[in-house]
Amino acid sequence: MEFMRLPLALAMLCLMTASAQAPKAVDWKKATNLPQVDFSGLSVAERTAVLQELRKRPCLCSCGMTLAECRIKDPNCSDSRGLAQIVVKAISER
């Protein structure tokens, strides 16, 4: 009877290990870093302003997402990457 519990215990251990290693989705509404968006040199206030703009402005690639959402969900999108750079530059030059 004891030998039957071993396969079940091993299966449970494998499932727990696999779920612990699964990547967690990043919430674009709360993310403080976005793929390929350079926040270096910005003050805390400027960084906050950039993130607010990127969370509300639509991407122009027809994805239907905001710029921040698109940067998280489609980091290869050149439209959201370019527009994010424009927003960073505009806010840093205020």
ABEGO torsion letter per residue (X at the ends): XAAAAAAAAAAAAAAAAAAAABBBBBBAAABABBBGBBABGBBAAAAAAAAAAAAABBBAAGAGBBAAAAAAABAABAAAAAAAAAAAAAAAAX
